[in-house]
């Protein structure tokens, strides 16, 4: 008989998980209690164990897939099954893709080894015939199910637009002195050699929040809740989608400590187990100069960092090339006013333009 390894239940509110990693491959021998896969939700992660001794069959999902609770991840062929595991006729990724597109795989001819149906075979079938459906009067080529992280992100952004009246302020910041310092740190191979523009932005935002505690706050009906700590979330676009790991007590960290903490986030660290009180998002490396950021509720402020670039600007009445960036701040208008926000923006700008003294 074949025993099924299913997605475990991870709490009443969790309906889907992400398959993070396979820990055992098809055809390998496993014993009851061995970890065969690792899954995660937006609340926690968990190891999935083999329920019996046997041989692992074909994977029924790929790493990164979103899987509903109770779904079969893999089957284990026990000693009592005479013929052993059979070779799959369709790859797990192709099976998932076919399910998304509504493709009948029984009619497909596989181009893979031993006639294995691949993702390319499924997509060729769709490109040739379409999926036959329409959406709001438009022909549909395909549908992709959102991952757990993507669905959570979509819900939070929709909540942000519904509940918080946004306004955005933008300011150009002269980073020439900061660029010079970063070059000096690199040449001297100092502890600050790895400091990035994101690190400097987080440092400036955190210190400004400490000086303006009314911004390190959230609107709550008829009250403004001021937070006791400055915990800065850093938006990270990773394999699992957009996540916002948190640096706790960011205003109390030195620039070197802050840089190390943010580097750990970029390497997949989940961050501190606390909620953020403000967020930094940086798309400057992709060439985006400015934007209209969306708040991360219930925070009052989010800083969007644009591209750091050389620009010709007026200095003392004459044109000069300076290292510049545009910062875009989103504010919750229920929690602050335009004038108060402008004073806060001015503080962040001042901190960044005079980093030797302030950061």
ABEGO torsion letter per residue (X at the ends): XBBBBBBBBAEAABABBBBABBABBBGBBBBBGBBABBBBBAABBBBBBBABBEBBBBBABBBGBBBBBGBBABBBBBAABAAEBBBBABBAAAAAAAAAAGBBAAABBBABBGGBBBAAAAAAAAAAAEAGBBBGGBBBABBBBBBAAAAAAAAAAAAAAAABBBBBBBBBBBAAAAAAAAAAAAAAGBAAAABBAAAAAAAAAAAAAAABAAABBBBBEABBBBBABBBBBBBBBBAAEBBBBBBBGAAABBAAAAAAAAAAAAAGBAEBBBBBABBBBBAAAAGBABBBBBBBOABABBBBBBBBBBBBBBBGGBBBBBBBBBBBBBBBAAABBAAAAAAAAAAAAAAAABAAAAX
